Amino acid sequence: MKKLLLALVFLMTAPLMFAQGAPPHGGSDQPYAVEFYYKTQWGHQQEFLQLFLKNHYPLLQKMVESGRMLSVKIETPSNHMTEDARWDYRVTIVFKNSTLGTTANPDEDRLIKQLWPDQATYTREEQRRFEILLAHWDLPLTDITPAKK
């Protein structure tokens, strides 16, 4: 009976002991970072960047000003990569917390209309920005750096 009970306890706890997956996110009041990767069609990298800086970056800046986001950083690789691993731009956004980083901004539509009164041009240019994308992916990050002792 003892062996059966011990085996049952082991079977129930084994998945927890051997579980592997993403580490838990920080507390709800901790900063929450997400990297957004963009891979464009060859020859369209500058066009994409110009449209991004004109039609999306100002919105991100407004969200930083509002306190929803803590920072926005735009980067491009210095050297080339293999085609399957290639990305052209990485935008790292640090949100105030994970709730703000994983929920829609209720003010976004209002801000878009405020920043770009000519909605027809804005819509056309945003459509073009996404037409020249080959791939886009988002990578939420979890800081697992050990605390200083």
C-alpha positions in Angstrom: 0.0 0.0 0.0 2.9 2.4 0.9 4.5 1.7 -2.5 1.3 2.4 -4.3 0.7 5.6 -2.4 4.3 6.7 -3.1 4.0 5.9 -6.8 0.7 7.9 -6.9 2.3 10.9 -5.3 5.3 10.7 -7.7 3.0 10.5 -10.7 1.1 13.5 -9.5 4.1 15.7 -8.8 6.5 14.5 -11.6 5.0 16.9 -14.3 5.7 19.8 -11.9 9.2 18.7 -11.2 10.2 18.2 -14.9 8.1 21.0 -16.4 10.0 23.2 -18.8 8.6 26.3 -20.3 8.9 30.0 -20.1 9.7 31.4 -16.7 7.0 33.4 -15.1 6.6 37.0 -15.8 7.6 39.5 -13.2 4.9 41.0 -10.9 2.1 43.0 -12.3 3.9 46.2 -11.2 7.2 45.3 -12.9 8.3 46.6 -16.3 7.4 44.2 -19.2 9.6 44.1 -22.3 8.6 42.9 -25.8 10.8 42.8 -28.9 9.0 43.3 -32.3 10.9 42.0 -35.3 10.4 43.1 -38.9 11.8 41.4 -42.0 11.2 43.3 -45.2 11.4 42.5 -48.9 14.9 43.0 -50.3 15.4 46.5 -51.5 12.5 47.9 -49.4 14.3 48.3 -46.0 14.5 52.1 -46.2 11.0 52.5 -47.4 9.7 50.4 -44.5 11.8 52.5 -42.0 10.6 55.8 -43.4 6.9 54.7 -43.2 7.5 53.3 -39.7 9.1 56.5 -38.5 6.4 58.6 -40.1 3.3 56.6 -39.2 4.0 54.4 -36.2 6.9 55.8 -34.1 5.0 59.1 -33.2 2.2 56.9 -31.8 4.7 54.9 -29.7 6.2 58.2 -28.4 2.8 59.4 -27.3 2.4 56.1 -25.4 5.7 56.8 -23.7 4.6 60.3 -22.8 1.4 58.9 -21.3 3.3 56.5 -19.1 1.9 53.4 -20.7 5.3 52.6 -22.0 8.6 53.3 -20.4 10.8 53.2 -23.5 11.0 52.5 -27.2 14.3 51.5 -28.9 14.7 50.8 -32.7 17.7 48.8 -33.9 19.0 47.2 -37.0 21.8 44.5 -37.2 25.3 45.7 -38.0 26.1 42.6 -40.0 24.2 40.2 -42.3 22.6 36.9 -41.2 21.5 33.8 -43.1 18.2 34.5 -44.9 16.1 32.2 -42.7 17.4 34.1 -39.6 17.4 37.6 -41.1 15.5 40.5 -39.6 15.9 44.1 -40.6 14.5 46.0 -37.6 13.9 45.2 -34.0 11.8 47.5 -31.9 12.1 46.9 -28.2 9.3 48.4 -26.1 9.3 48.3 -22.3 5.8 48.7 -21.0 5.0 50.0 -17.5 3.7 46.5 -16.6 2.6 43.2 -18.1 -1.1 44.2 -18.1 -0.4 47.3 -20.2 1.8 45.2 -22.5 -0.8 42.6 -23.1 -4.0 44.6 -23.5 -5.2 47.0 -26.2 -4.7 50.7 -25.6 -8.2 52.2 -25.3 -6.8 55.6 -26.5 -5.1 54.3 -29.6 -7.8 55.2 -32.2 -8.2 58.7 -30.7 -4.4 59.2 -30.8 -4.2 58.0 -34.4 -6.9 60.4 -35.5 -5.2 63.2 -33.6 -1.7 62.5 -35.0 -2.8 61.9 -38.6 -5.9 63.9 -39.5 -5.5 62.8 -43.2 -6.7 59.3 -42.4 -6.8 58.3 -46.1 -3.1 58.9 -46.5 -2.3 57.3 -43.1 -4.3 54.2 -44.0 -2.7 53.9 -47.5 0.8 54.3 -46.1 0.2 51.8 -43.3 -1.1 49.3 -45.8 2.1 49.8 -47.9 4.3 49.3 -44.8 2.7 45.9 -44.2 2.7 45.0 -48.0 6.5 45.1 -48.0 6.9 43.0 -44.9 7.9 39.4 -45.4 7.6 38.5 -41.7 6.8 40.1 -38.3 7.0 38.5 -34.9 6.7 39.6 -31.3 8.9 38.2 -28.6 7.8 38.9 -25.0 10.8 38.8 -22.6 11.2 37.6 -19.1 14.1 39.0 -17.1 15.7 36.1 -15.2 18.9 37.9 -14.1 19.6 36.8 -10.6 19.3 39.5 -8.0 22.5 41.0 -6.6 23.6 39.5 -3.3 
